[in-house]
């Protein structure tokens, strides 16, 4: 066996190149396995081996978890493991149980909220100011109904980080039909609290779209009205408001808002269609 085949640094580094540059995860894993076998206290090799399972759709998350926990068990004094490697292992373990792969929510079927919550708590002990960890911990706690614990993450009700976390939670809840009412309440509460007009528009537009899909046109009109007041320059939002007003037989209001949309964007096809509907309605009277 050549020197490079025995040296754990060389093995881990070469495997890292194979995995991230050449996308040869399975081949890279063999080098990481040899590295940890040759040097059981090699933190980087353990982390890379864990990642190789974490980012692989056929990877074994139990093995990934085992290698991340192995690094967390190392004593910096006896192994020379840097604090940054320990933090990296803690962060990756949280991501693993939160369904991450190469990107967030790549493997939602792997998500284990209980383990993810525990892992994020441990990560925050090592890196207390990590905004992403606080954000995800809050969302997971709220999703699991652990409201008191969630409030402890952001004690200041007007904290910008809390608002971002609650917005993420609201969008997540909207995807689940049985949690629509909770999402709806959260979104309207956020609209009252936040000051950023872009965030207000995004929330109102999103809930408006959901209302339309549920044929809740009065509620949709309320949402789009909030959106156009927050940003009167978006033709699509004026047209959406006019469209739902047509469903409510508020023809005069609908015409005014669709015309506003066409004033802002004369080429907007959906607004032209709505105007044709309005003209047909008027001609039938």
C-alpha positions, 0 to 999 in steps of 0.5 A: 500500500502506497503512502497516500493510501495509508495517510488519512488526510490524503484519503479524506481530501481525495474523497472530498474531491471525488464527492464534491467536484466529481459527484462520485459519492459512492466511490468517495465513501470508500476512501473515507471508510479507509481513512477512519479505519486507519485513524479512528480519531480523524474528525474530518474523515468521519464528517465526510463519511457522514456527509456521503450518506446524508447527501445520497438518496440511498444513504444510511442516515443511521450511519451518518448520524453515528459518524457525526456523533462520533466527532461530537464525542471527541475531546479536543485536547486528546484528539486535536479536533478543532472547535469548528469541526465540532460545530460542523458536526453538530450543524450537519447532524441537525440538518440530517434529521431535518431532511437536508441533503445537498439542500434544505428539505431535499429528503422530507421523508427522512425528517425526524422532528424529535431528533432534529429538535434535540440536534438543533438545541445541541448545535445552539449550545456550541454556536448560540448566535446561529440564526438558521438553527434558531429559525429551524428550531422555532419552526419545528417546535411550533410544528410539533405544538410545543408553543411554550418552548418555541416562544423561548427561542425568540422572547422578543415578539417583534424580533425580525428573526421571529417574524422570518421564522413565523413566515416560514412556518406559515408557508409550511402550514399552508401546504398541509390542508388540515393546518390551513386554519392555523396558517391563516390565523398566523398570516393575518397576525403577521400582516398586522405586525410586520412593517416591510411592505414586500413581506406584507404583499407576499403574505397577502398574495399567498393567502389570497391565492389559497382562498381563490383555490378554496372559492372563498372569494370574499376572503380573497378580496380582503387579502388582495385589497391588503396587497394592492394597498401595500404595493399599488404598482403591481398590475397582477394584484389589481387584476386578481382583486378585480377577478375575485370581485367578479365572482362576488358580482361586484362588477363596478369595483371589478371593472375599476380594478381591472382597468387599473391593472391594464393601466399599469400593464396594457399587455396583461392577458388575464386582465384583458380576459376579465375586461371581456367578461365585464363587457359581456356582462354589461351588454347582457343587461 
